């Protein structure tokens, strides 16, 4: 990847097309009657994001592996409840609505024809791709995601913020360190520790029993970080209640494994891609064929107009 300055926008693509799928009616269909609500919804999201936030560079980050084995090896429950089918070789199959699955290859083909960089890396989630692009960025970064896990990347000093969709992408929560401190009592680096202590049922992370969000925030304020909390368990003078000390002590195996699972990777082997926002389609003929085949109409036209502006 070439290091280029300018504002970089990183899309958590699956997070956004899931939101598009559930936010746009299934009555939005291709000429043959196939639902294309996720495809058109995502195009409209990207159009609005480019118009409102003016990125210089844009990357659609993909889940090449939504449940990497190296994370499962550490915490077997990781995303286990979302497995539709297990595979001995290759990634397990995720539960995805029947009418969404066929739209994903269409989304990928349209992004490629537009010339929007699309990056997924074998053995890693989109979060890890986002983390690595963020670590290498030379300028400000906007991460667009409906996944709070990525709050851990927020860094005011580097201009890294998360744009979290509240309603479509027309209303975005701009998440910076001030917002995180107000909401959770931590900065970006502290959010991963808060998340693993609290746990996350949606990702199959058990957390520490009896340690909810408020208690986790108080413990981090008192002891600084996860390492400080673990050290406090060994210190009889530390300000822990007996139940907190016992629960943290019993959770040592989890607390040893969870940081690697929860923290996004920042060392993914990214391919060499051109991340500059395209002003004209990379493959106009392919894009025209896709537009006709899938009835992308106004959604695609508006995005092309915005890109060319």
Phi and psi restraints in degrees (value plus and minus 20) as a CYANA .aco file:
   2 UNK   PHI     -98.4   -58.4
   2 UNK   PSI     112.9   152.9
   3 UNK   PHI     -99.0   -59.0
   3 UNK   PSI      97.8   137.8
   4 UNK   PHI    -149.2  -109.2
   4 UNK   PSI     119.4   159.4
   5 UNK   PHI    -100.9   -60.9
   5 UNK   PSI    -199.3  -159.3
   6 UNK   PHI      80.4   120.4
   6 UNK   PSI     145.6   185.6
   7 UNK   PHI     -94.0   -54.0
   7 UNK   PSI     104.3   144.3
   8 UNK   PHI    -122.3   -82.3
   8 UNK   PSI     108.7   148.7
   9 UNK   PHI    -130.5   -90.5
   9 UNK   PSI     106.5   146.5
  10 UNK   PHI    -133.7   -93.7
  10 UNK   PSI     102.2   142.2
  11 UNK   PHI    -117.3   -77.3
  11 UNK   PSI     107.0   147.0
  12 UNK   PHI    -101.1   -61.1
  12 UNK   PSI      65.6   105.6
  13 UNK   PHI     -80.9   -40.9
  13 UNK   PSI     -65.9   -25.9
  14 UNK   PHI     -82.9   -42.9
  14 UNK   PSI     -61.2   -21.2
  15 UNK   PHI     -76.3   -36.3
  15 UNK   PSI     -61.0   -21.0
  16 UNK   PHI     -96.6   -56.6
  16 UNK   PSI     -59.9   -19.9
  17 UNK   PHI     -95.0   -55.0
  17 UNK   PSI     -44.9    -4.9
  18 UNK   PHI     -83.8   -43.8
  18 UNK   PSI     -64.6   -24.6
  19 UNK   PHI     -84.1   -44.1
  19 UNK   PSI     -59.6   -19.6
  20 UNK   PHI     -83.2   -43.2
  20 UNK   PSI     -62.3   -22.3
  21 UNK   PHI     -79.8   -39.8
  21 UNK   PSI     -65.0   -25.0
  22 UNK   PHI    -103.0   -63.0
  22 UNK   PSI     -35.3     4.7
  23 UNK   PHI    -116.5   -76.5
  23 UNK   PSI     -39.0     1.0
  24 UNK   PHI    -131.2   -91.2
  24 UNK   PSI     112.1   152.1
  25 UNK   PHI     -80.0   -40.0
  25 UNK   PSI     127.3   167.3
  26 UNK   PHI     -89.0   -49.0
  26 UNK   PSI     -28.6    11.4
  27 UNK   PHI     -90.0   -50.0
  27 UNK   PSI     -31.2     8.8
  28 UNK   PHI     -98.8   -58.8
  28 UNK   PSI      87.1   127.1
  29 UNK   PHI    -151.4  -111.4
  29 UNK   PSI     139.9   179.9
  30 UNK   PHI     -93.5   -53.5
  30 UNK   PSI     148.6   188.6
  31 UNK   PHI     -74.9   -34.9
  31 UNK   PSI     -49.2    -9.2
  32 UNK   PHI    -107.8   -67.8
  32 UNK   PSI     -14.2    25.8
  33 UNK   PHI      73.1   113.1
  33 UNK   PSI     -21.0    19.0
  34 UNK   PHI     -94.3   -54.3
  34 UNK   PSI     110.6   150.6
  35 UNK   PHI     -80.6   -40.6
  35 UNK   PSI     115.4   155.4
  36 UNK   PHI    -151.0  -111.0
  36 UNK   PSI       8.8    48.8
  37 UNK   PHI     -83.7   -43.7
  37 UNK   PSI     -57.1   -17.1
  38 UNK   PHI     -89.8   -49.8
  38 UNK   PSI     -59.0   -19.0
  39 UNK   PHI     -83.7   -43.7
  39 UNK   PSI     -73.1   -33.1
  40 UNK   PHI     -88.4   -48.4
  40 UNK   PSI     -56.7   -16.7
  41 UNK   PHI     -82.5   -42.5
  41 UNK   PSI     -61.7   -21.7
  42 UNK   PHI     -85.9   -45.9
  42 UNK   PSI     -61.0   -21.0
  43 UNK   PHI     -80.5   -40.5
  43 UNK   PSI     -60.0   -20.0
  44 UNK   PHI     -88.6   -48.6
  44 UNK   PSI     -56.3   -16.3
  45 UNK   PHI     -79.8   -39.8
  45 UNK   PSI     -69.4   -29.4
  46 UNK   PHI     -83.4   -43.4
  46 UNK   PSI     -60.1   -20.1
  47 UNK   PHI     -77.8   -37.8
  47 UNK   PSI     -67.4   -27.4
  48 UNK   PHI     -86.6   -46.6
  48 UNK   PSI     -61.1   -21.1
  49 UNK   PHI     -82.5   -42.5
  49 UNK   PSI     -63.2   -23.2
  50 UNK   PHI     -87.6   -47.6
  50 UNK   PSI     -61.4   -21.4
  51 UNK   PHI     -85.2   -45.2
  51 UNK   PSI     -60.9   -20.9
  52 UNK   PHI    -105.1   -65.1
  52 UNK   PSI     -48.5    -8.5
  53 UNK   PHI    -140.6  -100.6
  53 UNK   PSI     -27.5    12.5
  54 UNK   PHI      31.0    71.0
  54 UNK   PSI      34.9    74.9
  55 UNK   PHI     -88.9   -48.9
  55 UNK   PSI     129.4   169.4
  56 UNK   PHI    -106.4   -66.4
  56 UNK   PSI     -49.5    -9.5
  57 UNK   PHI    -153.1  -113.1
  57 UNK   PSI     131.8   171.8
  58 UNK   PHI    -166.3  -126.3
  58 UNK   PSI     112.4   152.4
  59 UNK   PHI    -152.2  -112.2
  59 UNK   PSI     107.8   147.8
  60 UNK   PHI    -109.1   -69.1
  60 UNK   PSI      86.1   126.1
  61 UNK   PHI    -109.7   -69.7
  61 UNK   PSI     114.5   154.5
  62 UNK   PHI    -138.4   -98.4
  62 UNK   PSI     136.2   176.2
  63 UNK   PHI    -108.8   -68.8
  63 UNK   PSI      75.2   115.2
  64 UNK   PHI     -90.4   -50.4
  64 UNK   PSI     -48.6    -8.6
  65 UNK   PHI    -164.8  -124.8
  65 UNK   PSI      87.5   127.5
  66 UNK   PHI     -96.7   -56.7
  66 UNK   PSI     -35.3     4.7
  67 UNK   PHI    -161.8  -121.8
  67 UNK   PSI      53.2    93.2
  68 UNK   PHI     -78.8   -38.8
  68 UNK   PSI     119.8   159.8
  69 UNK   PHI     -81.1   -41.1
  69 UNK   PSI     -53.3   -13.3
  70 UNK   PHI     -85.8   -45.8
  70 UNK   PSI     -46.2    -6.2
  71 UNK   PHI     -99.3   -59.3
  71 UNK   PSI     -59.7   -19.7
  72 UNK   PHI     -84.4   -44.4
  72 UNK   PSI     -57.5   -17.5
  73 UNK   PHI     -79.0   -39.0
  73 UNK   PSI     -53.0   -13.0
  74 UNK   PHI    -102.7   -62.7
  74 UNK   PSI     -62.3   -22.3
  75 UNK   PHI    -154.5  -114.5
  75 UNK   PSI      76.3   116.3
  76 UNK   PHI     -77.7   -37.7
  76 UNK   PSI     -46.2    -6.2
  77 UNK   PHI     -96.8   -56.8
  77 UNK   PSI     -24.9    15.1
  78 UNK   PHI     -77.6   -37.6
  78 UNK   PSI      93.5   133.5
  79 UNK   PHI      35.3    75.3
  79 UNK   PSI      -1.0    39.0
  80 UNK   PHI     -82.0   -42.0
  80 UNK   PSI     -54.4   -14.4
  81 UNK   PHI     -91.6   -51.6
  81 UNK   PSI     -29.2    10.8
  82 UNK   PHI    -123.0   -83.0
  82 UNK   PSI     -12.9    27.1
  83 UNK   PHI    -100.3   -60.3
  83 UNK   PSI     103.2   143.2
  84 UNK   PHI    -107.6   -67.6
  84 UNK   PSI     -57.2   -17.2
  85 UNK   PHI    -174.4  -134.4
  85 UNK   PSI     111.7   151.7
  86 UNK   PHI    -107.9   -67.9
  86 UNK   PSI     125.3   165.3
  87 UNK   PHI    -147.8  -107.8
  87 UNK   PSI     111.7   151.7
  88 UNK   PHI     -87.2   -47.2
  88 UNK   PSI     -54.7   -14.7
  89 UNK   PHI    -139.3   -99.3
  89 UNK   PSI     113.0   153.0
  90 UNK   PHI      66.5   106.5
  90 UNK   PSI     150.7   190.7
  91 UNK   PHI     -84.3   -44.3
  91 UNK   PSI     126.9   166.9
  92 UNK   PHI     -85.1   -45.1
  92 UNK   PSI     137.8   177.8
  93 UNK   PHI    -110.1   -70.1
  93 UNK   PSI     110.3   150.3
  94 UNK   PHI    -107.3   -67.3
  94 UNK   PSI     127.9   167.9
  95 UNK   PHI     -88.2   -48.2
  95 UNK   PSI      97.3   137.3
  96 UNK   PHI    -155.3  -115.3
  96 UNK   PSI     117.7   157.7
  97 UNK   PHI     -72.8   -32.8
  97 UNK   PSI     122.1   162.1
  98 UNK   PHI     -76.1   -36.1
  98 UNK   PSI     -55.5   -15.5
  99 UNK   PHI    -109.8   -69.8
  99 UNK   PSI     -22.1    17.9
 100 UNK   PHI    -111.1   -71.1
 100 UNK   PSI     -62.0   -22.0
 101 UNK   PHI     -68.6   -28.6
 101 UNK   PSI     -67.3   -27.3
 102 UNK   PHI     -87.8   -47.8
 102 UNK   PSI     -36.1     3.9
 103 UNK   PHI    -102.4   -62.4
 103 UNK   PSI     -41.0    -1.0
 104 UNK   PHI     -83.3   -43.3
 104 UNK   PSI     -66.8   -26.8
 105 UNK   PHI     -81.4   -41.4
 105 UNK   PSI     -51.0   -11.0
 106 UNK   PHI     -87.4   -47.4
 106 UNK   PSI     -64.5   -24.5
 107 UNK   PHI     -76.4   -36.4
 107 UNK   PSI     -67.2   -27.2
 108 UNK   PHI     -81.8   -41.8
 108 UNK   PSI     -63.4   -23.4
 109 UNK   PHI     -85.2   -45.2
 109 UNK   PSI     -59.5   -19.5
 110 UNK   PHI     -87.8   -47.8
 110 UNK   PSI     -63.6   -23.6
 111 UNK   PHI     -80.0   -40.0
 111 UNK   PSI     -62.3   -22.3
 112 UNK   PHI     -84.5   -44.5
 112 UNK   PSI     -63.5   -23.5
 113 UNK   PHI     -86.6   -46.6
 113 UNK   PSI     -53.8   -13.8
 114 UNK   PHI     -88.3   -48.3
 114 UNK   PSI     -50.4   -10.4
 115 UNK   PHI      73.5   113.5
 115 UNK   PSI      -2.8    37.2
 116 UNK   PHI    -102.3   -62.3
 116 UNK   PSI     104.1   144.1
 117 UNK   PHI     -77.0   -37.0
 117 UNK   PSI     112.7   152.7
 118 UNK   PHI    -149.3  -109.3
 118 UNK   PSI      98.4   138.4
 119 UNK   PHI    -150.7  -110.7
 119 UNK   PSI     102.2   142.2
 120 UNK   PHI    -153.9  -113.9
 120 UNK   PSI     125.2   165.2
 121 UNK   PHI    -147.3  -107.3
 121 UNK   PSI     108.6   148.6
 122 UNK   PHI     -73.3   -33.3
 122 UNK   PSI     113.4   153.4
 123 UNK   PHI      66.6   106.6
 123 UNK   PSI     -15.8    24.2
 124 UNK   PHI    -156.6  -116.6
 124 UNK   PSI     132.5   172.5
 125 UNK   PHI    -106.0   -66.0
 125 UNK   PSI     145.4   185.4
 126 UNK   PHI     -77.8   -37.8
 126 UNK   PSI     -55.7   -15.7
 127 UNK   PHI     -74.9   -34.9
 127 UNK   PSI     -60.6   -20.6
 128 UNK   PHI     -90.8   -50.8
 128 UNK   PSI     -56.5   -16.5
 129 UNK   PHI     -83.4   -43.4
 129 UNK   PSI     -64.1   -24.1
 130 UNK   PHI     -81.2   -41.2
 130 UNK   PSI     -63.9   -23.9
 131 UNK   PHI     -80.9   -40.9
 131 UNK   PSI     -57.5   -17.5
 132 UNK   PHI     -95.3   -55.3
 132 UNK   PSI     -63.0   -23.0
 133 UNK   PHI     -79.0   -39.0
 133 UNK   PSI     -61.2   -21.2
 134 UNK   PHI     -83.4   -43.4
 134 UNK   PSI     -64.0   -24.0
 135 UNK   PHI     -82.4   -42.4
 135 UNK   PSI     -52.3   -12.3
 136 UNK   PHI    -111.7   -71.7
 136 UNK   PSI     -29.5    10.5
 137 UNK   PHI     -85.7   -45.7
 137 UNK   PSI     122.9   162.9
 138 UNK   PHI    -120.1   -80.1
 138 UNK   PSI     -27.5    12.5
 139 UNK   PHI    -153.6  -113.6
 139 UNK   PSI    -188.5  -148.5
 140 UNK   PHI     -86.5   -46.5
 140 UNK   PSI     132.5   172.5
 141 UNK   PHI    -151.2  -111.2
 141 UNK   PSI     110.9   150.9
 142 UNK   PHI    -130.3   -90.3
 142 UNK   PSI     100.0   140.0
 143 UNK   PHI    -123.0   -83.0
 143 UNK   PSI     100.1   140.1
 144 UNK   PHI    -124.6   -84.6
 144 UNK   PSI      93.1   133.1
 145 UNK   PHI    -176.9  -136.9
 145 UNK   PSI     131.8   171.8
 146 UNK   PHI    -120.0   -80.0
 146 UNK   PSI      -4.1    35.9
 147 UNK   PHI    -130.1   -90.1
 147 UNK   PSI      93.6   133.6
 148 UNK   PHI     -87.9   -47.9
 148 UNK   PSI     -37.0     3.0
 149 UNK   PHI     -73.5   -33.5
 149 UNK   PSI     -50.9   -10.9
 150 UNK   PHI     -99.0   -59.0
 150 UNK   PSI     -22.0    18.0
 151 UNK   PHI     -78.8   -38.8
 151 UNK   PSI     -44.4    -4.4
 152 UNK   PHI     -84.0   -44.0
 152 UNK   PSI     -36.3     3.7
 153 UNK   PHI    -109.7   -69.7
 153 UNK   PSI     -29.3    10.7
 154 UNK   PHI     -80.4   -40.4
 154 UNK   PSI     110.9   150.9
 155 UNK   PHI    -173.2  -133.2
 155 UNK   PSI      81.7   121.7
 156 UNK   PHI     -80.3   -40.3
 156 UNK   PSI     -59.2   -19.2
 157 UNK   PHI     -81.8   -41.8
 157 UNK   PSI     -51.8   -11.8
 158 UNK   PHI    -119.1   -79.1
 158 UNK   PSI     -21.5    18.5
 159 UNK   PHI      54.8    94.8
 159 UNK   PSI       9.7    49.7
 160 UNK   PHI    -119.9   -79.9
 160 UNK   PSI     101.6   141.6
 161 UNK   PHI    -155.3  -115.3
 161 UNK   PSI     141.0   181.0
 162 UNK   PHI    -129.4   -89.4
 162 UNK   PSI     109.8   149.8
 163 UNK   PHI    -120.7   -80.7
 163 UNK   PSI      87.3   127.3
 164 UNK   PHI    -124.1   -84.1
 164 UNK   PSI      97.4   137.4
 165 UNK   PHI     -89.0   -49.0
 165 UNK   PSI     106.6   146.6
 166 UNK   PHI    -117.4   -77.4
 166 UNK   PSI     -56.7   -16.7
 167 UNK   PHI    -168.7  -128.7
 167 UNK   PSI      87.7   127.7
 168 UNK   PHI      37.7    77.7
 168 UNK   PSI    -157.7  -117.7
 169 UNK   PHI    -142.4  -102.4
 169 UNK   PSI     -10.0    30.0
 170 UNK   PHI     -93.0   -53.0
 170 UNK   PSI     -50.0   -10.0
 171 UNK   PHI    -138.7   -98.7
 171 UNK   PSI      89.1   129.1
 172 UNK   PHI    -136.5   -96.5
 172 UNK   PSI     116.7   156.7
 173 UNK   PHI    -104.6   -64.6
 173 UNK   PSI      94.5   134.5
 174 UNK   PHI    -104.0   -64.0
 174 UNK   PSI      87.6   127.6
 175 UNK   PHI    -117.6   -77.6
 175 UNK   PSI      92.1   132.1
 176 UNK   PHI    -141.7  -101.7
 176 UNK   PSI    -195.0  -155.0
 177 UNK   PHI     -86.7   -46.7
 177 UNK   PSI     -54.3   -14.3
 178 UNK   PHI     -83.0   -43.0
 178 UNK   PSI     -62.2   -22.2
 179 UNK   PHI     -85.2   -45.2
 179 UNK   PSI     -62.9   -22.9
 180 UNK   PHI     -82.3   -42.3
 180 UNK   PSI     -63.0   -23.0
 181 UNK   PHI     -84.8   -44.8
 181 UNK   PSI     -59.1   -19.1
 182 UNK   PHI     -85.5   -45.5
 182 UNK   PSI     -61.4   -21.4
 183 UNK   PHI    -103.2   -63.2
 183 UNK   PSI     -63.1   -23.1
 184 UNK   PHI    -141.8  -101.8
 184 UNK   PSI     -30.3     9.7
 185 UNK   PHI      56.7    96.7
 185 UNK   PSI      -3.7    36.3
 186 UNK   PHI    -155.2  -115.2
 186 UNK   PSI     144.3   184.3
 187 UNK   PHI    -115.7   -75.7
 187 UNK   PSI    -190.8  -150.8
 188 UNK   PHI     -78.7   -38.7
 188 UNK   PSI     -67.4   -27.4
 189 UNK   PHI     -83.5   -43.5
 189 UNK   PSI     -51.6   -11.6
 190 UNK   PHI     -98.1   -58.1
 190 UNK   PSI     -36.3     3.7
 191 UNK   PHI     -85.8   -45.8
 191 UNK   PSI     -57.2   -17.2
 192 UNK   PHI     -82.2   -42.2
 192 UNK   PSI     -61.3   -21.3
 193 UNK   PHI     -84.1   -44.1
 193 UNK   PSI     -62.2   -22.2
 194 UNK   PHI     -80.5   -40.5
 194 UNK   PSI     -64.8   -24.8
 195 UNK   PHI     -84.6   -44.6
 195 UNK   PSI     -60.9   -20.9
 196 UNK   PHI     -95.0   -55.0
 196 UNK   PSI     -51.7   -11.7
 197 UNK   PHI     -87.5   -47.5
 197 UNK   PSI     -65.2   -25.2
 198 UNK   PHI     -89.8   -49.8
 198 UNK   PSI     -55.4   -15.4
 199 UNK   PHI      64.7   104.7
 199 UNK   PSI     147.0   187.0
 200 UNK   PHI    -170.8  -130.8
 200 UNK   PSI      78.5   118.5
 201 UNK   PHI     -77.3   -37.3
 201 UNK   PSI     -51.7   -11.7
 202 UNK   PHI     -86.5   -46.5
 202 UNK   PSI     -42.0    -2.0
 203 UNK   PHI    -128.9   -88.9
 203 UNK   PSI     -15.2    24.8
 204 UNK   PHI      51.7    91.7
 204 UNK   PSI       6.7    46.7
 205 UNK   PHI    -118.9   -78.9
 205 UNK   PSI      96.7   136.7
 206 UNK   PHI     -90.3   -50.3
 206 UNK   PSI     -48.3    -8.3
 207 UNK   PHI      50.8    90.8
 207 UNK   PSI    -191.9  -151.9
 208 UNK   PHI    -118.1   -78.1
 208 UNK   PSI     101.0   141.0
 209 UNK   PHI     -72.9   -32.9
 209 UNK   PSI     113.8   153.8
 210 UNK   PHI      62.1   102.1
 210 UNK   PSI     -25.3    14.7
 211 UNK   PHI    -125.5   -85.5
 211 UNK   PSI      77.2   117.2
 212 UNK   PHI    -108.8   -68.8
 212 UNK   PSI    -190.4  -150.4
 213 UNK   PHI     -82.2   -42.2
 213 UNK   PSI     -65.6   -25.6
 214 UNK   PHI     -86.7   -46.7
 214 UNK   PSI     -62.2   -22.2
 215 UNK   PHI     -86.0   -46.0
 215 UNK   PSI     -61.4   -21.4
 216 UNK   PHI     -79.5   -39.5
 216 UNK   PSI     -62.9   -22.9
 217 UNK   PHI     -82.4   -42.4
 217 UNK   PSI     -62.2   -22.2
 218 UNK   PHI     -85.1   -45.1
 218 UNK   PSI     -61.9   -21.9
 219 UNK   PHI     -83.9   -43.9
 219 UNK   PSI     -60.4   -20.4
 220 UNK   PHI     -88.7   -48.7
 220 UNK   PSI     -56.4   -16.4
 221 UNK   PHI     -84.7   -44.7
 221 UNK   PSI     -55.7   -15.7
 222 UNK   PHI     -97.6   -57.6
 222 UNK   PSI     -61.6   -21.6
 223 UNK   PHI    -135.4   -95.4
 223 UNK   PSI     -20.0    20.0
 224 UNK   PHI      73.3   113.3
 224 UNK   PSI     -73.4   -33.4
 225 UNK   PHI    -180.3  -140.3
 225 UNK   PSI    -196.8  -156.8
 226 UNK   PHI     -81.5   -41.5
 226 UNK   PSI     -61.5   -21.5
 227 UNK   PHI     -80.3   -40.3
 227 UNK   PSI     -59.2   -19.2
 228 UNK   PHI     -86.1   -46.1
 228 UNK   PSI     -57.0   -17.0
 229 UNK   PHI     -87.7   -47.7
 229 UNK   PSI     -63.8   -23.8
 230 UNK   PHI     -83.0   -43.0
 230 UNK   PSI     -59.6   -19.6
 231 UNK   PHI     -83.2   -43.2
 231 UNK   PSI     -55.8   -15.8
 232 UNK   PHI     -85.6   -45.6
 232 UNK   PSI     -50.6   -10.6
 233 UNK   PHI     -80.6   -40.6
 233 UNK   PSI     -52.9   -12.9
 234 UNK   PHI    -104.2   -64.2
 234 UNK   PSI     -26.9    13.1
 235 UNK   PHI    -128.2   -88.2
 235 UNK   PSI      87.0   127.0
 236 UNK   PHI     -82.0   -42.0
 236 UNK   PSI     -37.5     2.5
 237 UNK   PHI    -105.5   -65.5
 237 UNK   PSI     -31.8     8.2
 238 UNK   PHI     -87.8   -47.8
 238 UNK   PSI     126.9   166.9
 239 UNK   PHI     -99.7   -59.7
 239 UNK   PSI      49.1    89.1
 240 UNK   PHI    -137.1   -97.1
 240 UNK   PSI     122.4   162.4
 241 UNK   PHI     -92.9   -52.9
 241 UNK   PSI     138.8   178.8
 242 UNK   PHI     -76.2   -36.2
 242 UNK   PSI     -60.1   -20.1
 243 UNK   PHI     -89.5   -49.5
 243 UNK   PSI     -59.9   -19.9
 244 UNK   PHI     -81.4   -41.4
 244 UNK   PSI     -64.7   -24.7
 245 UNK   PHI     -80.9   -40.9
 245 UNK   PSI     -64.6   -24.6
 246 UNK   PHI     -84.6   -44.6
 246 UNK   PSI     -65.9   -25.9
 247 UNK   PHI     -86.8   -46.8
 247 UNK   PSI     -60.7   -20.7
 248 UNK   PHI     -86.0   -46.0
 248 UNK   PSI     -59.2   -19.2
 249 UNK   PHI     -84.0   -44.0
 249 UNK   PSI     -63.6   -23.6
 250 UNK   PHI     -87.8   -47.8
 250 UNK   PSI     -41.4    -1.4
 251 UNK   PHI    -115.4   -75.4
 251 UNK   PSI      -8.8    31.2
 252 UNK   PHI     -73.5   -33.5
 252 UNK   PSI     -64.8   -24.8
 253 UNK   PHI     -79.6   -39.6
 253 UNK   PSI     -62.2   -22.2
 254 UNK   PHI     -83.5   -43.5
 254 UNK   PSI     -65.4   -25.4
 255 UNK   PHI     -86.3   -46.3
 255 UNK   PSI     -44.1    -4.1
 256 UNK   PHI     -96.4   -56.4
 256 UNK   PSI     -54.6   -14.6
 257 UNK   PHI    -109.1   -69.1
 257 UNK   PSI     -53.9   -13.9
 258 UNK   PHI     -81.6   -41.6
 258 UNK   PSI     -58.1   -18.1
 259 UNK   PHI     -76.6   -36.6
 259 UNK   PSI     -59.8   -19.8
 260 UNK   PHI     -87.2   -47.2
 260 UNK   PSI     -52.9   -12.9
 261 UNK   PHI     -95.2   -55.2
 261 UNK   PSI     -63.5   -23.5
 262 UNK   PHI    -100.0   -60.0
 262 UNK   PSI     -58.2   -18.2
 263 UNK   PHI     -95.7   -55.7
 263 UNK   PSI     112.3   152.3
 264 UNK   PHI     -90.7   -50.7
 264 UNK   PSI     124.4   164.4
 265 UNK   PHI     -90.7   -50.7
 265 UNK   PSI     129.9   169.9
 266 UNK   PHI    -146.6  -106.6
 266 UNK   PSI      -2.4    37.6
 267 UNK   PHI    -151.3  -111.3
 267 UNK   PSI      11.0    51.0
 268 UNK   PHI     -88.7   -48.7
 268 UNK   PSI     117.5   157.5
 269 UNK   PHI     -93.6   -53.6
 269 UNK   PSI      67.8   107.8
 270 UNK   PHI     -93.4   -53.4
 270 UNK   PSI     122.1   162.1
 271 UNK   PHI     -93.7   -53.7
 271 UNK   PSI     142.8   182.8
 272 UNK   PHI     -97.5   -57.5
 272 UNK   PSI      94.2   134.2
 273 UNK   PHI    -154.3  -114.3
 273 UNK   PSI     134.1   174.1
 274 UNK   PHI    -110.7   -70.7
 274 UNK   PSI      90.9   130.9
 275 UNK   PHI    -112.4   -72.4
 275 UNK   PSI     -22.3    17.7
 276 UNK   PHI     -83.2   -43.2
 276 UNK   PSI     114.5   154.5
 277 UNK   PHI     -78.8   -38.8
 277 UNK   PSI     103.2   143.2
 278 UNK   PHI     -91.5   -51.5
 278 UNK   PSI     121.0   161.0
 279 UNK   PHI    -118.8   -78.8
 279 UNK   PSI     -37.0     3.0
 280 UNK   PHI    -163.2  -123.2
 280 UNK   PSI     135.6   175.6
 281 UNK   PHI     -79.8   -39.8
 281 UNK   PSI     122.8   162.8
 282 UNK   PHI     -88.6   -48.6
 282 UNK   PSI     -58.1   -18.1
 283 UNK   PHI    -156.1  -116.1
 283 UNK   PSI      64.3   104.3
 284 UNK   PHI     -78.1   -38.1
 284 UNK   PSI     -58.9   -18.9
 285 UNK   PHI     -85.5   -45.5
 285 UNK   PSI     -64.7   -24.7
 286 UNK   PHI     -84.1   -44.1
 286 UNK   PSI     -59.5   -19.5
 287 UNK   PHI     -86.0   -46.0
 287 UNK   PSI     -60.6   -20.6
 288 UNK   PHI     -82.9   -42.9
 288 UNK   PSI     -61.0   -21.0
 289 UNK   PHI     -85.9   -45.9
 289 UNK   PSI     -61.6   -21.6
 290 UNK   PHI     -85.0   -45.0
 290 UNK   PSI     -60.8   -20.8
 291 UNK   PHI     -81.9   -41.9
 291 UNK   PSI     -61.5   -21.5
 292 UNK   PHI     -90.5   -50.5
 292 UNK   PSI     -64.8   -24.8
 293 UNK   PHI     -83.6   -43.6
 293 UNK   PSI     -59.6   -19.6
 294 UNK   PHI    -128.2   -88.2
 294 UNK   PSI     -15.6    24.4
 295 UNK   PHI      40.6    80.6
 295 UNK   PSI      29.1    69.1
 296 UNK   PHI    -101.4   -61.4
 296 UNK   PSI     -39.1     0.9
 297 UNK   PHI      19.3    59.3
 297 UNK   PSI    -146.0  -106.0
 298 UNK   PHI     -82.3   -42.3
 298 UNK   PSI     -52.9   -12.9
 299 UNK   PHI     -80.7   -40.7
 299 UNK   PSI     -66.4   -26.4
 300 UNK   PHI     -92.2   -52.2
 300 UNK   PSI     -60.2   -20.2
 301 UNK   PHI     -80.8   -40.8
 301 UNK   PSI     -63.3   -23.3
 302 UNK   PHI     -84.0   -44.0
 302 UNK   PSI     -61.4   -21.4
 303 UNK   PHI     -85.0   -45.0
 303 UNK   PSI     -62.2   -22.2
 304 UNK   PHI     -81.8   -41.8
 304 UNK   PSI     -59.5   -19.5
 305 UNK   PHI     -83.5   -43.5
 305 UNK   PSI     -62.5   -22.5
 306 UNK   PHI     -85.3   -45.3
 306 UNK   PSI     -64.2   -24.2
 307 UNK   PHI     -83.9   -43.9
 307 UNK   PSI     -55.0   -15.0
 308 UNK   PHI    -103.6   -63.6
 308 UNK   PSI     -28.1    11.9
